[in-house]
Amino acid sequence: MKTKEFEKWLKIVDKDITKWNKAMATNYEPAFLFMSLEPEKLNFLRAKGLITYQYDQDLHEITLISLTDLGETYFVDKKIESKKWLIRSVITPIIISVATTLITYWLIGN
């Protein structure tokens, strides 16, 4: 499974949940009326811990759905991890090599 693909699904589910919550403010509406993703994709997102939902066995439909804490902060966390990776993998080695070069020149006396 490509990361970009399930990130797209997460964005779709977030929009669907927002629409559903607005509808819930005026009148009870079951969640399945607002979900545009197939159950298999929703199950994948639930297995990743990004969403949670309740399935009504009598109706055979999803009645409640929400993002988990991990789902709420997924994109922010991903951005933070990217910055950490950039610092650890790119910036730190450059700083170390410059410092090492300067120390070497200082020891040699140039």
Residue pairs with C-beta under 8 A, 6 or more apart in sequence:
1 44
6 41
6 44
6 45
6 48
7 74
7 75
9 37
9 41
9 44
9 45
10 45
10 50
10 51
10 71
10 74
12 36
12 37
13 35
13 37
13 42
13 45
13 51
13 65
13 67
14 67
14 71
16 34
16 35
16 36
16 37
16 65
17 31
17 34
17 65
17 66
17 67
19 34
20 29
20 31
20 33
20 34
20 35
20 65
23 29
23 33
23 34
30 56
30 59
30 61
30 62
30 63
31 53
31 62
31 63
31 64
31 65
32 59
32 61
32 62
32 63
35 42
35 62
35 65
39 62
42 51
42 53
42 62
42 65
45 51
45 71
46 52
46 53
48 70
49 68
49 70
49 71
50 67
50 68
50 70
50 71
50 74
51 65
51 66
51 67
51 68
51 71
52 65
52 66
52 68
53 62
53 64
53 65
53 66
54 62
54 63
54 64
54 65
55 61
55 62
55 63
56 62
56 63
70 77
